[in-house]
Amino acid sequence: MELLDTTFLIDVLKGKKETVALLKSGKPLITTQICMYEVIRGMLLRGESPDKILNARDLIGDFRVISLADNSIIKAAEISSDLTKKGKMISDCDCLIAGMALANGINKIVTRNVEHFNRIKGIEVETY
């Protein structure tokens, strides 16, 4: 299984052709509440209309959205502390996304944010 990161969701909303193959692949479409937060936050910062925000929420609602649970928080904290000790820090959101993936048995993240996710032990990064 693979988890679709925020960059993928943004590109779906923008209608980027690169996302179509995966959307039509028949594979489970899985993302996280953190990715949903990042997408909607970005839309609000850009002053998007409430209708566009609802459309984004509806699109993401078609995906299996992993909720933040205690085991995900612990895994994310382990990732963050490990990277911090190595001087390779990434954003808390990326740590939470990876922690949620790993805690749910998902080790592949589909993203354009290769630089950050490649730092995380146990995560395979796939671009599109």
C-alpha positions as CSV (number, residue, x, y, z in Angstrom):
1,M,0.0,0.0,0.0
2,E,1.0,3.6,-0.5
3,L,0.1,6.9,1.1
4,L,-0.7,9.9,-1.0
5,D,1.1,13.0,0.4
6,T,-0.1,16.6,0.3
7,T,1.8,17.4,-2.9
8,F,-0.2,14.7,-4.7
9,L,-3.5,16.0,-3.4
10,I,-2.6,19.5,-4.5
11,D,-1.8,18.3,-7.9
12,V,-5.0,16.4,-8.2
13,L,-6.9,19.5,-7.3
14,K,-5.0,21.4,-9.9
15,G,-5.9,18.8,-12.5
16,K,-2.3,17.8,-13.2
17,K,-2.2,14.9,-15.7
18,E,0.6,13.1,-13.8
19,T,-1.9,12.1,-11.1
20,V,-4.5,10.5,-13.4
21,A,-2.8,7.1,-13.8
22,L,-2.6,6.5,-10.0
23,L,-6.2,7.7,-9.5
24,K,-7.4,5.3,-12.1
25,S,-5.1,2.4,-11.1
26,G,-7.6,0.7,-8.9
27,K,-5.2,0.9,-6.0
28,P,-6.6,2.1,-2.6
29,L,-6.4,5.9,-2.3
30,I,-5.0,6.6,1.1
31,T,-4.0,9.9,2.7
32,T,-4.0,11.4,6.2
33,Q,-5.8,14.0,8.2
34,I,-2.5,16.0,8.3
35,C,-2.4,16.1,4.5
36,M,-6.0,17.2,4.5
37,Y,-5.1,20.0,7.0
38,E,-2.1,21.1,4.8
39,V,-4.3,21.3,1.7
40,I,-7.1,23.2,3.3
41,R,-4.7,25.5,5.2
42,G,-3.0,26.4,1.9
43,M,-6.3,27.1,0.3
44,L,-7.3,29.4,3.1
45,L,-4.0,31.3,3.0
46,R,-4.5,31.9,-0.7
47,G,-8.0,33.2,-0.1
48,E,-9.8,30.4,-2.0
49,S,-13.6,30.5,-2.0
50,P,-15.6,28.4,0.4
51,D,-16.9,26.4,-2.6
52,K,-13.4,25.4,-3.7
53,I,-12.6,24.4,-0.1
54,L,-15.7,22.2,0.0
55,N,-14.8,20.6,-3.3
56,A,-11.3,19.8,-1.9
57,R,-12.8,18.3,1.2
58,D,-15.2,16.2,-0.9
59,L,-12.4,15.0,-3.1
60,I,-10.3,14.0,-0.1
61,G,-13.5,12.4,1.3
62,D,-13.3,9.9,-1.6
63,F,-9.9,8.7,-0.1
64,R,-9.4,6.5,2.9
65,V,-8.2,9.2,5.4
66,I,-6.1,7.9,8.2
67,S,-6.9,9.6,11.6
68,L,-4.2,10.6,14.0
69,A,-4.0,8.0,16.8
70,D,-1.7,7.5,19.7
71,N,0.5,4.9,18.0
72,S,1.0,7.4,15.1
73,I,2.0,10.2,17.4
74,I,4.6,7.9,19.1
75,K,6.0,6.8,15.7
76,A,6.1,10.5,14.5
77,A,7.9,11.5,17.7
78,E,10.4,8.8,17.2
79,I,11.0,9.9,13.6
80,S,11.3,13.6,14.6
81,S,13.7,12.9,17.5
82,D,15.9,10.6,15.4
83,L,16.2,13.2,12.6
84,T,16.8,16.0,15.0
85,K,19.6,14.1,16.7
86,K,21.2,13.6,13.2
87,G,20.7,17.3,12.3
88,K,18.3,16.3,9.5
89,M,15.1,17.9,10.8
90,I,12.0,18.1,8.7
91,S,8.6,19.7,9.4
92,D,6.4,18.3,12.1
93,C,3.7,17.7,9.6
94,D,6.0,15.5,7.5
95,C,7.0,13.5,10.6
96,L,3.3,13.1,11.5
97,I,2.4,11.9,7.9
98,A,5.3,9.4,7.9
99,G,4.4,8.3,11.5
100,M,0.8,7.7,10.5
101,A,1.9,5.8,7.4
102,L,4.3,3.5,9.3
103,A,1.9,3.0,12.2
104,N,-0.7,1.8,9.7
105,G,1.6,-0.6,7.9
106,I,2.3,1.6,4.9
107,N,5.9,2.1,3.9
108,K,5.5,3.9,0.6
109,I,4.6,7.6,0.2
110,V,3.7,9.1,-3.1
111,T,5.0,12.7,-3.2
112,R,7.1,15.4,-4.9
113,N,8.7,16.1,-1.5
114,V,11.4,13.5,-2.0
115,E,14.1,15.4,0.0
116,H,12.2,15.2,3.3
117,F,10.7,11.8,3.1
118,N,13.9,10.1,1.9
119,R,15.4,11.0,5.3
120,I,13.0,8.7,7.1
121,K,14.0,5.1,7.9
122,G,11.4,2.6,6.7
123,I,9.8,5.0,4.1
124,E,10.1,4.3,0.4
125,V,9.4,7.4,-1.7
126,E,7.6,7.2,-5.1
127,T,7.3,10.3,-7.3
128,Y,4.9,10.8,-10.1
